[in-house]
């Protein structure tokens, strides 16, 4: 009886919470959100686990509270008007997973270890950094339930060089968007790669590479990187390399041809365990325009990829090995080029409202049974 009562209370509270949030957003009742958030902080502890303090560098995702779409909406509604923007909500998401010290180290304008996420420099530099911050928070938010993602989060917590791990998360984002079952691999004996992906009857062992060392396309560099990493993939099953290329390569004529030639030269060395090499970029383009209060920017983020199947592959010779073409945008003019299941933090809260509404309907159906 006590268990049923507890389920009824918790289920009813969740259904009410999600429905209430929709009306708060629609009617702009922010004062109500501020008041009720204090009550919900108490209700959320009902039947909950006590958090453990200590070193979080090796924390598993099961030990980190999940962030839901309705949590983000409630947080946004409780912010002062001047802080209600997608960069702020993204920073709060990253603070949840990494802590305030990490924000001060990598994102703050006076960051102690400035890098691609640091909100400093020229106006265009700041806009690029904002896009990267929002994209990283959005990626982690969407992948937080994927097995093994805690390994990437733990590495980002302590790393000074963020790009290789961010590249791995970006590849995970594209695998997720294309609905392939997968997990991030926690390194262990015999498992020195990054992903395991279910591809039909096959389990693909895959590794992500990030080419940051060269400012211009270089086929031999691609070949050497792949050849040097071949032994990371097991011999007894299909393997795939994902190569994240830097945006500046796109400024050079023939960059696609040069990159692909590097993969073909690698295949020509005789490897059969590698079934495909996938090249991927996420270019950011800023469109500048004059506004009443100065110069403003509109940011566009693209997704470019090219998949090269190995003609000498040992496994799945009848397959095309296309991993990033299972899902395609239905409307290329849309503000969002991601599938409906993917929560967007850009133009917040526009990109999460369908998820909040879906959760509200689901909880109402459960509570009515």
C-alpha positions as CSV (number, residue, x, y, z in Angstrom):
1,X,0.0,0.0,0.0
2,X,2.8,2.4,0.9
3,X,4.6,1.6,-2.3
4,X,1.5,2.3,-4.4
5,X,0.8,5.5,-2.5
6,X,4.4,6.6,-3.1
7,X,4.2,5.8,-6.8
8,X,0.9,7.7,-7.0
9,X,2.3,10.8,-5.3
10,X,5.5,10.8,-7.4
11,X,3.7,10.1,-10.6
12,X,1.0,12.7,-10.0
13,X,3.6,15.3,-9.0
14,X,5.6,14.7,-12.2
15,X,2.5,14.9,-14.4
16,X,1.4,18.1,-12.6
17,X,5.0,19.5,-12.8
18,X,5.3,19.0,-16.6
19,X,1.8,20.4,-17.4
20,X,2.4,23.3,-15.1
21,X,5.6,24.2,-16.9
22,X,3.9,24.3,-20.2
23,X,1.4,26.9,-18.9
24,X,4.1,28.9,-17.1
25,X,6.0,29.2,-20.4
26,X,2.9,30.0,-22.5
27,X,1.5,32.6,-20.0
28,X,4.9,34.0,-18.9
29,X,4.1,33.4,-15.2
30,X,7.7,33.6,-14.1
31,X,6.9,34.6,-10.6
32,X,5.0,31.3,-10.2
33,X,8.0,29.4,-11.4
34,X,10.3,31.1,-8.9
35,X,7.9,30.3,-6.0
36,X,7.2,26.7,-7.0
37,X,10.8,25.9,-7.7
38,X,11.4,26.1,-4.0
39,X,8.7,23.6,-3.3
40,X,9.9,21.2,-6.0
41,X,13.4,21.2,-4.5
42,X,11.8,19.6,-1.4
43,X,9.5,17.2,-3.4
44,X,12.4,16.0,-5.5
45,X,14.0,14.5,-2.4
46,X,11.0,12.3,-1.8
47,X,12.3,8.7,-2.2
48,X,15.6,10.0,-3.6
49,X,19.2,9.0,-2.9
50,X,21.5,11.0,-0.9
51,X,24.4,12.4,-2.9
52,X,27.9,11.5,-2.0
53,X,30.6,14.1,-1.8
54,X,34.2,13.4,-2.9
55,X,36.4,13.3,-6.0
56,X,34.2,13.4,-9.1
57,X,36.9,12.9,-11.6
58,X,36.0,9.2,-12.1
59,X,32.3,9.6,-11.6
60,X,29.9,7.4,-13.5
61,X,26.8,8.8,-15.2
62,X,24.6,6.8,-12.7
63,X,26.1,9.0,-10.0
64,X,25.2,12.3,-11.8
65,X,21.6,13.5,-11.7
66,X,20.0,13.3,-15.1
67,X,18.9,16.6,-16.6
68,X,15.5,16.6,-18.2
69,X,14.0,19.0,-20.7
70,X,11.6,20.2,-18.1
71,X,14.5,20.9,-15.7
72,X,16.0,23.2,-18.3
73,X,12.8,25.0,-18.9
74,X,12.2,25.6,-15.2
75,X,15.8,26.9,-14.8
76,X,15.3,29.2,-17.7
77,X,12.0,30.6,-16.4
78,X,13.7,31.3,-13.0
79,X,16.5,33.3,-14.6
80,X,16.5,37.1,-14.7
81,X,15.4,38.4,-18.1
82,X,18.9,39.6,-19.1
83,X,20.3,36.1,-18.5
84,X,17.7,34.2,-20.5
85,X,19.7,33.1,-23.5
86,X,21.0,29.9,-25.0
87,X,24.6,30.6,-24.0
88,X,23.6,30.9,-20.3
89,X,21.5,27.8,-20.3
90,X,24.3,25.9,-22.0
91,X,26.8,27.1,-19.4
92,X,24.6,25.9,-16.6
93,X,24.3,22.5,-18.3
94,X,28.1,22.3,-18.5
95,X,28.4,23.5,-14.9
96,X,26.2,20.6,-13.8
97,X,28.4,18.0,-15.4
98,X,31.9,19.6,-14.9
99,X,31.6,22.0,-12.0
100,X,32.3,25.7,-11.6
101,X,36.1,25.3,-11.6
102,X,35.9,23.8,-15.1
103,X,33.8,26.8,-16.3
104,X,36.4,29.2,-14.9
105,X,39.2,27.2,-16.5
106,X,37.8,26.9,-20.1
107,X,34.8,29.2,-20.7
108,X,35.1,32.3,-18.6
109,X,36.4,35.4,-20.5
110,X,39.4,35.3,-18.0
111,X,39.8,31.6,-18.3
112,X,42.9,30.1,-16.7
113,X,43.4,27.8,-19.7
114,X,41.8,29.6,-22.7
115,X,40.8,27.6,-25.7
116,X,38.0,27.1,-28.3
117,X,35.3,27.5,-25.6
118,X,36.6,30.7,-24.1
119,X,34.3,33.7,-24.4
120,X,37.0,36.2,-25.2
121,X,38.6,38.0,-28.1
122,X,37.0,39.8,-31.0
123,X,33.2,39.9,-31.4
124,X,33.4,37.1,-34.0
125,X,35.7,35.0,-31.7
126,X,33.2,35.3,-28.9
127,X,30.3,34.3,-31.3
128,X,32.3,31.2,-32.4
129,X,33.0,30.3,-28.8
130,X,29.3,30.7,-27.9
131,X,28.3,28.3,-30.6
132,X,30.9,25.7,-29.4
133,X,29.7,26.1,-25.8
134,X,26.1,25.6,-26.8
135,X,26.9,22.7,-29.1
136,X,28.9,20.9,-26.4
137,X,26.2,21.3,-23.8
138,X,23.6,20.2,-26.2
139,X,25.6,17.1,-27.2
140,X,26.2,16.0,-23.7
141,X,22.5,16.6,-22.8
142,X,21.4,14.3,-25.6
143,X,24.0,11.6,-25.0
144,X,23.8,11.5,-21.2
145,X,22.0,8.2,-21.2
146,X,24.3,6.4,-23.6
147,X,26.4,3.7,-22.0
148,X,30.0,4.8,-21.4
149,X,29.6,8.5,-22.0
150,X,30.9,9.1,-18.5
151,X,34.4,8.1,-19.9
152,X,34.3,11.2,-22.2
153,X,33.0,13.4,-19.4
154,X,35.8,12.3,-17.0
155,X,38.4,13.0,-19.6
156,X,37.0,16.5,-20.3
157,X,37.0,17.2,-16.6
158,X,40.8,16.9,-16.3
159,X,42.1,17.6,-19.9
160,X,43.8,20.8,-21.0
161,X,43.3,19.9,-24.6
162,X,39.6,19.5,-25.2
163,X,39.3,19.0,-28.9
164,X,40.0,15.3,-29.2
165,X,37.3,14.3,-26.7
166,X,34.9,16.9,-28.1
167,X,35.4,15.3,-31.5
168,X,34.6,11.9,-30.1
169,X,31.3,13.3,-28.7
170,X,30.5,14.9,-32.0
171,X,30.9,11.5,-33.7
172,X,28.6,10.1,-31.0
173,X,26.1,12.8,-31.8
174,X,25.9,11.7,-35.5
175,X,25.7,8.0,-34.6
176,X,22.8,8.9,-32.2
177,X,21.1,11.1,-34.8
178,X,21.2,8.2,-37.3
179,X,19.6,5.8,-34.7
180,X,22.4,3.2,-34.6
181,X,22.6,1.4,-31.2
182,X,26.0,2.2,-29.8
183,X,28.1,2.7,-26.7
184,X,31.2,4.6,-25.7
185,X,34.0,2.1,-24.9
186,X,35.7,2.4,-21.5
187,X,39.4,1.5,-22.3
188,X,40.4,-2.0,-21.0
189,X,42.5,-4.9,-22.1
190,X,41.9,-5.5,-25.8
191,X,39.5,-2.5,-26.1
192,X,41.6,0.5,-27.1
193,X,39.0,2.1,-29.4
194,X,36.2,4.6,-28.8
195,X,32.8,3.0,-29.9
196,X,31.0,-0.2,-30.4
197,X,28.1,0.2,-32.9
198,X,25.4,-2.3,-33.8
199,X,25.2,-2.3,-37.6
200,X,22.8,-5.0,-38.7
201,X,24.3,-8.4,-37.7
202,X,27.7,-6.8,-37.1
203,X,29.2,-5.1,-34.1
204,X,31.6,-2.4,-35.4
205,X,34.6,-1.4,-33.3
206,X,35.3,2.2,-34.2
207,X,37.8,4.9,-33.3
208,X,37.7,8.7,-33.6
209,X,40.6,10.8,-34.8
210,X,40.9,14.5,-34.7
211,X,43.2,16.2,-37.3
212,X,44.3,19.5,-35.7
213,X,48.1,19.3,-36.4
214,X,48.0,20.6,-40.0
215,X,46.4,23.9,-41.2
216,X,46.0,22.6,-44.8
217,X,44.8,19.2,-46.3
218,X,47.5,16.6,-46.6
219,X,46.7,13.1,-47.9
220,X,49.9,11.5,-46.5
221,X,49.1,12.9,-43.0
222,X,45.7,11.2,-43.2
223,X,47.3,8.0,-44.3
224,X,49.9,8.0,-41.6
225,X,47.3,8.7,-38.9
226,X,45.1,5.8,-40.0
227,X,48.1,3.4,-40.5
228,X,49.5,4.3,-37.0
229,X,46.1,3.5,-35.4
230,X,45.2,0.4,-37.3
231,X,46.3,-1.9,-34.5
232,X,43.8,-0.3,-32.1
233,X,41.0,-2.2,-33.9
234,X,40.5,-5.9,-33.4
235,X,41.3,-8.3,-36.3
236,X,38.3,-10.5,-35.8
237,X,35.5,-8.0,-36.8
238,X,34.8,-4.9,-38.9
239,X,36.4,-1.7,-37.9
240,X,35.7,1.9,-38.8
241,X,37.7,5.1,-38.4
242,X,36.0,8.5,-37.9
243,X,38.2,11.4,-38.8
244,X,37.1,14.9,-37.6
245,X,38.7,17.4,-39.9
246,X,39.4,21.1,-39.0
247,X,37.2,23.8,-40.6
248,X,40.2,25.6,-42.1
249,X,40.7,22.7,-44.5
250,X,37.5,23.8,-46.3
251,X,39.3,27.0,-47.4
252,X,41.5,25.0,-49.8
253,X,40.4,23.8,-53.2
254,X,40.2,20.1,-53.5
255,X,40.2,19.4,-49.8
256,X,37.6,16.6,-50.1
257,X,39.7,14.9,-52.8
258,X,42.9,15.2,-50.8
259,X,41.3,13.7,-47.7
260,X,39.7,10.8,-49.5
261,X,43.0,10.0,-51.3
262,X,44.6,9.7,-47.9
263,X,42.0,7.0,-47.0
264,X,42.5,5.1,-50.3
265,X,46.3,5.2,-49.9
266,X,45.7,3.6,-46.4
267,X,43.5,0.9,-47.9
268,X,46.1,0.2,-50.5
269,X,48.5,-0.9,-47.8
270,X,46.4,-4.1,-47.6
271,X,44.3,-3.7,-44.4
272,X,41.1,-5.8,-44.3
273,X,39.9,-5.2,-40.8
274,X,39.0,-1.5,-41.5
275,X,35.7,-1.5,-43.5
276,X,35.3,2.2,-43.8
277,X,36.8,5.7,-43.1
278,X,34.3,8.5,-42.4
279,X,35.4,12.1,-42.7
280,X,33.3,14.6,-40.7
281,X,33.3,18.4,-40.2
282,X,31.1,20.8,-38.2
283,X,31.8,24.2,-39.9
284,X,30.6,27.4,-38.2
285,X,29.7,30.3,-40.4
286,X,28.9,33.8,-39.1
287,X,26.6,36.1,-41.0
288,X,27.3,39.7,-40.0
289,X,24.6,42.4,-40.1
290,X,24.2,46.0,-38.8
291,X,21.5,46.4,-36.1
292,X,20.3,49.3,-34.0
293,X,22.6,48.6,-31.1
294,X,25.7,47.7,-33.2
295,X,26.9,44.8,-35.2
296,X,25.2,41.5,-34.7
297,X,25.8,38.0,-36.0
298,X,23.7,35.0,-37.1
299,X,25.5,31.7,-36.7
300,X,25.1,28.8,-39.0
301,X,26.5,25.4,-38.1
302,X,26.8,22.7,-40.8
303,X,27.4,19.0,-40.8
304,X,29.6,17.7,-43.6
305,X,30.6,14.1,-44.0
306,X,32.0,11.7,-46.6
307,X,32.2,7.9,-46.1
308,X,34.8,5.9,-47.9
309,X,34.3,2.1,-48.0
310,X,37.4,-0.1,-48.2
311,X,37.3,-2.1,-51.4
312,X,39.6,-4.7,-49.7
313,X,37.4,-5.0,-46.6
314,X,37.3,-8.4,-45.0
315,X,33.8,-8.2,-43.5
316,X,30.4,-7.2,-44.9
317,X,31.5,-7.1,-48.5
318,X,27.8,-6.9,-49.6
319,X,27.1,-3.8,-47.4
320,X,27.7,-0.1,-48.3
321,X,28.9,0.8,-44.8
322,X,27.0,4.1,-44.8
323,X,26.6,5.1,-41.1
324,X,25.7,8.8,-41.5
325,X,23.1,8.5,-44.3
326,X,20.4,6.6,-42.4
327,X,18.8,10.0,-41.4
328,X,18.5,13.0,-43.6
329,X,16.9,16.4,-42.8
330,X,13.4,16.6,-44.4
331,X,13.6,20.4,-44.5
332,X,17.0,21.8,-45.3
333,X,15.7,25.3,-44.7
334,X,14.6,24.5,-41.2
335,X,16.3,26.2,-38.2
336,X,17.2,22.8,-36.9
337,X,18.9,20.1,-39.0
338,X,18.6,17.4,-36.3
339,X,15.9,14.7,-35.8
340,X,12.9,15.4,-33.5
341,X,14.3,13.2,-30.7
342,X,17.4,15.5,-30.5
343,X,16.9,18.4,-28.0
344,X,18.2,21.7,-29.2
345,X,19.6,24.4,-26.9
346,X,20.0,26.9,-29.7
347,X,17.2,29.5,-29.7
348,X,16.2,28.1,-26.3
349,X,13.6,27.0,-25.3
350,X,12.2,26.5,-28.8
351,X,14.1,23.3,-29.3
352,X,12.9,21.4,-26.2
353,X,9.2,22.3,-26.0
354,X,8.1,19.2,-28.0
355,X,10.0,17.0,-25.5
356,X,8.4,18.8,-22.5
357,X,4.9,18.3,-24.1
358,X,5.7,14.7,-24.8
359,X,6.8,14.1,-21.2
360,X,3.7,15.8,-19.9
361,X,1.4,13.6,-22.0
362,X,3.2,10.5,-20.9
363,X,3.0,11.3,-17.2
364,X,-0.7,12.2,-17.5
365,X,-1.4,8.9,-19.2
366,X,0.5,7.0,-16.4
367,X,-1.2,8.9,-13.6
368,X,-4.7,8.3,-15.1
369,X,-4.2,4.5,-15.0
